[in-house]
């Protein structure tokens, strides 16, 4: 038997048998007796595997297994441990509770904060509004008009300008003046007369 | 605590029974450890991989449909993790202190044995991954090719071929290292 043939047969033999069984195999054993090189290599492999196998299967200390169990146990959760949200609702309705909670969350997410409630006027305010003698009469004090005007340094003429007082702008007052002159007699005298109470009222222009 | 795997798994899953957990661990931790060790060789690495395998298995236990198949499922998880481990740490070879057994062990013999073992370890770890897995599981763990093919997800014939070439390469590596037992 040649060396190559030996190793081929040895490998095939080991596929189905243990390393030690080779000793009982006639032709292979015979080759090992004759070929020192193959014998050395075979011994090296078989001894090496035997020793490794002994090492691998040598009994471990009982504490080794206990440590392993403890380590594994510390890194796994109990299967019946509930998550925090699972305890909020009773089990059969858990899905409904979760759905309701998510709907509320979605509502606030898309609508922001709840609207501020508009305060309706109090009852006494409403009564005061209708308690005025003439709701159509404008009763404004003159100083309010002056402060409402954008101009601060006004001449006396300007103060007597009815259009200015009534809020008509300068450009429109010019147009209206011209229109009044064209109609011969339609003079827009608009002196804002003050009544006794100091309030301003408009006087209708007189025809010439 | 006794009972078949399925009962123990149900007791753990539904009642959180610690005794069931402990029984399952005790039943399989040695099998898993020695299987992994025949692949990764180093004790500490084998311990790490074994723990990872159990953690992964227990965390995914609800997904296991056939509870009776726990052993096969667990071993497969362990083998896959061992393969991942080998892939990342192939280059590192940790040598362990070795205590020779037997009554008449001379210091010379002990040194020689240690050398053989060291050479063999290095040679094993330098084999292609598939060959190393098959050779280790066959010659160190003593698994049949049917079991190996199931664990490594390969055909039995492929496992045999890998074994054949692995052993051949191993012999060549040992010869290269000038092994003189």
Interface residues (C-beta under 8 A of the other chain):
Chain A: X7 X10 X11 X12 X14 X15 X18 X19 X40 X41 X43 X44 X45 X47 X48 X49 X51 X52 X53 X54 X55 X56 X57 X60 X64 X65 X68 X69 X71 X72 X73 X75 X76 X77 X78 X79 X80 X81
Chain B: X12 X13 X14 X15 X16 X21 X22 X25 X26 X29 X30 X33 X34 X37 X38 X41 X47 X50 X51 X54 X55 X58 X59 X61 X62 X96 X98 X101 X113 X116 X117 X119 X120 X121 X138 X139 X140 X141 X142 X145 X160 X163 X164 X167 X168 X170 X171 X174 X175 X179 X180 X181
